[in-house]
Amino acid sequence: MAALSGLHAILARINSTLLSIGRSIAWVLMVLMVVVILVQVFFRYVLNSALPWPEEAALSLMIWMMGLIAPSAYRWGGFVSIDMLSDRLTSLPKFILQMFLISVATIVTAVLLREAYIHYSSPILFNSSGLNRMLQDSGINEALGTKLEFRAAYIYLGMVCCFVMMLSVNIELFIRKIGQFFSDPKDFPEPPAPDYLSAGAE
């Protein structure tokens, strides 16, 4: 089990680093989303001249924010779960049930990752008219001398990142549950949860 424990430690360290970066970016995206929404409220209801891009920008920021924060919530039990059955099972049946659920989750996540990548790489994903209008109105391309364009694919890339990280978390969880059952649980410790997620940690 020493090799498995080492693999678990490496994967846990990688996941902790990636998820920490993802959460930091997600906080920034949430702030930007709120700012964009407030800007649209001001222009729509105060100036009576709604902008053409804030709704699409807010949606894009929300998709990326969700994609970056969901793996952390999954890793530390932040999703809604029903554990009445597992709490009443003895050690072996509970382990078998957990392995079954983790295996199903891993397969589903892998399928979703494949579909998300296909969607991201689809040639029919056109340019985002609203966000390109923002580039035009803000003068960013003119100031930088560039021809930047927003494509819908950039928005849905957030789902690819989400499922990549969730798949990595699934693999870590699978290894940890096996190690804790067949070996000393201290060799396969639970990852320390951030303070604001600790309420949902196991």
C-alpha positions in Angstrom: 0.0 0.0 0.0 3.0 2.3 0.2 3.0 3.0 -3.5 -0.8 3.6 -3.4 -0.4 6.0 -0.5 2.3 7.9 -2.4 0.1 8.2 -5.5 -2.7 9.4 -3.3 -0.5 12.0 -1.7 0.7 13.3 -5.0 -2.8 13.4 -6.6 -4.2 15.1 -3.4 -1.5 17.8 -3.6 -2.1 18.4 -7.3 -5.9 18.6 -6.7 -5.5 20.9 -3.7 -3.3 23.3 -5.8 -5.6 23.3 -8.8 -8.8 23.7 -6.8 -7.3 26.5 -4.8 -6.4 28.4 -8.0 -9.9 27.7 -9.3 -11.6 29.0 -6.2 -9.5 32.2 -6.3 -10.4 32.8 -9.9 -14.1 32.0 -9.2 -14.2 34.7 -6.5 -12.9 37.2 -9.0 -15.5 36.1 -11.6 -18.3 36.4 -9.1 -17.3 40.0 -8.4 -17.1 40.8 -12.1 -20.5 39.2 -12.6 -22.1 41.4 -10.0 -20.4 44.5 -11.4 -21.6 43.7 -14.9 -25.2 43.2 -13.7 -25.1 46.5 -11.8 -23.8 48.3 -14.8 -26.7 46.9 -16.9 -29.2 47.9 -14.2 -27.8 51.5 -14.2 -27.9 51.8 -18.0 -31.3 50.2 -18.3 -33.2 51.8 -15.5 -31.3 55.1 -14.9 -30.1 56.0 -18.4 -32.9 54.1 -20.1 -30.4 52.8 -22.6 -29.6 49.1 -22.1 -26.3 47.8 -23.3 -26.2 44.8 -25.7 -23.6 42.8 -23.9 -24.0 42.6 -20.1 -26.5 39.6 -20.1 -24.2 37.5 -22.2 -21.1 38.6 -20.2 -22.8 37.7 -16.9 -23.9 34.3 -18.2 -20.3 33.6 -19.4 -18.9 34.6 -16.0 -21.4 32.4 -14.2 -20.6 29.4 -16.3 -16.9 29.8 -15.6 -17.4 30.5 -12.0 -19.6 27.4 -11.6 -17.1 25.3 -13.5 -14.2 26.4 -11.3 -16.0 26.1 -7.9 -18.0 22.9 -8.4 -15.0 20.5 -8.1 -14.2 21.9 -4.7 -17.7 21.5 -3.6 -17.7 17.9 -4.8 -14.4 17.1 -3.1 -15.5 18.3 0.3 -19.1 17.1 0.2 -20.7 20.5 -0.7 -23.4 18.9 -2.9 -26.7 17.7 -1.5 -26.5 14.0 -0.6 -28.8 11.4 0.9 -26.8 9.2 3.3 -29.6 7.5 5.3 -28.8 4.2 3.8 -25.0 4.3 4.0 -25.1 5.5 7.7 -27.0 2.3 8.6 -24.7 -0.1 6.8 -21.8 -2.0 8.4 -18.2 -1.5 7.2 -18.1 -3.9 4.2 -21.5 -3.1 2.7 -20.9 0.6 3.1 -17.5 0.3 1.4 -19.1 -1.6 -1.5 -21.8 1.0 -1.9 -19.3 3.8 -1.8 -17.1 2.1 -4.5 -20.2 1.6 -6.7 -21.3 5.2 -6.4 -17.8 6.6 -7.0 -17.4 4.3 -10.0 -20.7 5.5 -11.5 -19.7 9.1 -10.8 -16.3 8.6 -12.5 -18.0 7.1 -15.6 -20.6 9.8 -15.8 -17.9 12.5 -15.4 -15.8 11.0 -18.1 -18.7 10.9 -20.5 -19.6 14.5 -19.6 -16.0 15.6 -20.2 -16.0 13.9 -23.6 -19.3 15.7 -24.5 -18.1 19.0 -23.2 -14.9 18.8 -25.2 -16.9 17.9 -28.4 -19.1 20.8 -27.8 -16.2 23.1 -27.1 -14.3 22.0 -30.3 -17.4 22.1 -32.5 -16.8 24.2 -35.7 -20.4 25.6 -35.5 -19.7 27.6 -32.4 -20.0 31.1 -33.8 -18.6 34.4 -32.6 -20.3 36.0 -29.6 -22.0 39.1 -31.0 -22.7 40.6 -27.6 -19.2 40.2 -26.2 -17.6 41.3 -29.5 -19.8 44.4 -29.3 -18.3 45.1 -25.9 -14.8 44.9 -27.4 -15.9 47.3 -30.1 -17.6 49.8 -27.8 -14.8 49.7 -25.2 -12.1 50.4 -27.8 -9.9 47.6 -26.4 -9.0 46.3 -29.9 -8.4 49.8 -31.1 -6.2 50.7 -28.1 -4.2 47.4 -28.3 -4.1 47.3 -32.1 -5.5 43.7 -32.0 -8.4 41.9 -33.6 -9.6 39.9 -30.5 -12.9 38.1 -30.9 -15.0 36.2 -28.4 -16.3 32.8 -29.5 -19.0 30.8 -27.8 -16.4 28.0 -27.5 -14.4 30.1 -25.0 -17.5 30.2 -22.7 -18.0 26.4 -22.8 -14.4 25.7 -22.2 -15.3 26.3 -18.6 -17.3 23.1 -18.5 -14.2 21.2 -19.9 -12.1 22.5 -17.1 -14.9 21.6 -14.6 -15.1 18.0 -15.6 -11.3 17.6 -15.9 -10.9 18.6 -12.3 -14.0 16.6 -11.1 -12.6 13.5 -12.8 -9.2 14.0 -11.0 -11.1 14.4 -7.7 -13.0 11.2 -8.4 -9.8 9.3 -8.9 -8.4 10.7 -5.7 -11.5 9.8 -3.8 -11.5 6.3 -5.3 -7.9 5.7 -4.2 -8.5 7.2 -0.8 -11.5 5.0 0.0 -9.7 1.8 -1.1 -6.6 2.8 1.0 -8.7 3.6 4.1 -10.5 0.3 3.9 -7.6 -2.0 3.3 -4.9 -0.1 5.1 -4.3 2.4 7.9 -6.7 5.4 7.3 -3.9 7.7 8.6 -1.9 6.8 5.4 -4.8 8.2 3.3 -5.9 11.3 5.1 -8.9 13.5 4.2 -7.7 16.7 2.5 -8.1 19.8 4.8 -11.1 21.8 3.7 -11.1 25.6 3.3 -12.8 27.4 6.2 -15.8 28.3 4.1 -16.3 24.7 2.9 -15.5 23.0 6.2 -19.2 22.9 7.1 -19.7 20.4 4.3 -16.6 18.3 4.8 -16.9 14.8 5.9 
